[in-house]
Amino acid sequence: MRAARAAAGIALGALTALATPALLATAALTRCARLPLRLAALEQRRVSALLGGPEPAPEGVEARRAAAYLWCRVPVGLAGGGALLLLAAGAWTAASGLARWLAGHDADGMGPSWPVAGYLLTAGLLLLFLDLAGLAAVADLERRLAHRFLGPDELALMRRRIDELAASRSGIVEAVDAERRRIERDLHDGLQQRLIVVAMLLGRGRRKNSEELYRQAQAEAEQALEELRQVAWRAYPASLDQLGLREALAVDAERSPIPVHISGDLARRPAPAVETAAYFAVREALTNAAKHAGATRIEVAIGQDTSLVRVSVHDDGRGGADPTGPGLSGLQRRIAALDGRLRVDSPPGGPTHVVAELPCA
């Protein structure tokens, strides 16, 4: 299917290459600047749909660049058409010669024999290889020309990158502020109230000299200490620095009310920021699966290649996770700030699949 689509793209490109010089000459004589732009847009759609080229850029293309692209691709399109004609001619010659031999006639004065058949087969396979290599080269040149002339220029790429960095910086600031507010709520609504209870119990115990009140105060203080550990762990787990990503996630898996199976590991430890973002991506997915999905089992996979750290979480819950929710959207901004990406696939009815990819460098 892919080869047939590429052949159709090259054949269509050969036809448009034949008509392009006349159309460009007409545009020059009539001073129609929009015609080259429309022709270039059609060519880019052809390359994108049939040859796997770049998608049309959102920025407009200048008429001068569009005309240069069309002129440059004329010989490329004609070369592709010539290669297709040679392929068709070779296939016809081979089929007709084989048919004559099977019918008992000589093909071009040569009767069927093993030396002749071996010679023709070797020559035919060599020519077929060269023709297919030429077609592949034409397809590659088509993609390169479309990217070179119709893709965004360096200035547009720089502007887009500046916009992405500004958006990610704003997102990080918002995520940090949200995390600070969450920590403040945890301290105010939980730990602070429990410490007030400890102080009141100690005051009453001192006045009444009651062992029972002292024991209650001690129990409340121990609970307050445990809550403080939980707040610190939610802010940043010390086990991540000490043990690494897999072992830190293993600690979370032990605390999870749902069975969690972890597979894979990192070949080498990435930068701390990357490792931290990967950890929080998994932990957010585990939290959502436990609280909202009604899952019975969670699969966590960790992988790494030369350029990416990849973590994925799959649960068998009811699905319907909202990527724009506060947890996942804040996580997405955090990952985007590291030039990574977060994908959430959670159709209604489940299952849910969350994948985070972050660059190693």
Stockholm file with secondary structure:
# STOCKHOLM 1.0

chainA/1-361         MRAARAAAGIALGALTALATPALLATAALTRCARLPLRLAALEQRRVSALLGGPEPAPEGVEARRAAAYLWCRVPVGLAGGGALLLLAAGAWTAASGLARWLAGHDADGMGPSWPVAGYLLTAGLLLLFLDLAGLAAVADLERRLAHRFLGPDELALMRRRIDELAASRSGIVEAVDAERRRIERDLHDGLQQRLIVVAMLLGRGRRKNSEELYRQAQAEAEQALEELRQVAWRAYPASLDQLGLREALAVDAERSPIPVHISGDLARRPAPAVETAAYFAVREALTNAAKHAGATRIEVAIGQDTSLVRVSVHDDGRGGADPTGPGLSGLQRRIAALDGRLRVDSPPGGPTHVVAELPCA
#=GR chainA/1-361 SS CHHHHHHHHHHHHHHHHHHHHHHHHHHHHHTCSHHHHHHHHHHHHHHHHHSCCCCCCSSCCCHHHHHHHHHHHHHHHHHHHHHHHHHHHHHHHHHHHHHHHHTTCCBTTBCCCHHHHHHHHHHHHHHHHHHHHHHHHHHHHHHHHHHHHHSCCHHHHHHHHHHHHHHHHHHHHHHHHHHHHHHHHHIIIIIIHHHHHHHHHHHHHHHHTCHHHHHHHHHHHHHHHHHHHHHHHHHCCHHHHHHCHHHHHHHHHHHCSSCEEEEECCSSCCCHHHHHHHHHHHHHHHHHIIIIICCSCEEEEEEECSSEEEEEEEECSCCCCCTTSHHHHHHHHHHHTTTCEEEEECCTTCCEEEEEEEECC
#=GC SS_cons         CHHHHHHHHHHHHHHHHHHHHHHHHHHHHHTCSHHHHHHHHHHHHHHHHHSCCCCCCSSCCCHHHHHHHHHHHHHHHHHHHHHHHHHHHHHHHHHHHHHHHHTTCCBTTBCCCHHHHHHHHHHHHHHHHHHHHHHHHHHHHHHHHHHHHHSCCHHHHHHHHHHHHHHHHHHHHHHHHHHHHHHHHHIIIIIIHHHHHHHHHHHHHHHHTCHHHHHHHHHHHHHHHHHHHHHHHHHCCHHHHHHCHHHHHHHHHHHCSSCEEEEECCSSCCCHHHHHHHHHHHHHHHHHIIIIICCSCEEEEEEECSSEEEEEEEECSCCCCCTTSHHHHHHHHHHHTTTCEEEEECCTTCCEEEEEEEECC
//
